[in-house]
Amino acid sequence: MIEGSSVHKARLRAGEFLWKEHPVEADVVIGVPDSGLDAALGFANASGIPYGVGFIKNRYVGRTFIQPSQAQRTNSVKIKLNVIKETVKNKRVVLIDDSIVRGTTSKRIVNLIREAGAKEIHVRISCPPFMNPCYFGTDIDSKENLIACKMSVPEICQMIGADSLGYLSVESVNRLAENSDCSFCDGCFTGNYPAPVPKEIPKDKFEFKIGKNG
């Protein structure tokens, strides 16, 4: 619970709203572990498309988009997720994830499902495109590293290799937390921050090798 709202229920509602905004004909809905699973279940419940377990996750690999180099991010994805072929082979798949930051992880995941025999892959993202960095604790990078600042939605869809791509709208995001006791920041989507933001974003000390910069 955060400020009177259930995070689980909010994620289910994100999937429901995704279905209403971006419906598609498909055979199975799968989520990217772990943060895409609740929204995938919400999408499946709202659409009537069966929910399936599409991945087995290696839990000893951390968040891939936080890795400091592209090579590290690519290698981490390769060993982080294993596709359950029986779930996706010869099927039209709806793939639900919580975000696209740089696009490289999404491209790799779509390719893994394609290699497992999926006929179609329709990607649905349970947040709007990231257009701005976060200054309040979430690891959302500067604009030059955000794919949505460089490409349109159709271009991102082509880049990641999906058959279609749909993001949740800002309006729906602001409706997710029912009965909450406060408002929530959407600055990374809209650029409207609730407080003044710094002009420069310093590198986190933990991104440097031991012995550098103190």
ABEGO torsion letter per residue (X at the ends): XBGGBBAAAAAAAAAAAAAAABBBBBABBBBBOAAAAAAAAAAAAAAGBBBBBABBBBAABBBAAABABAAAAAAAAAAABBBBAAAABGBBBBBBBABBAAGAAAAAAAAAAAAAGBABBBBBBABBBBABBBAAGBBBBBAAABAAAABBAAAAAAAAGBABBBBBBAAAAAAABBGBABBBBAAAAAGBBABBBBABBBBBAAABBBGBGX
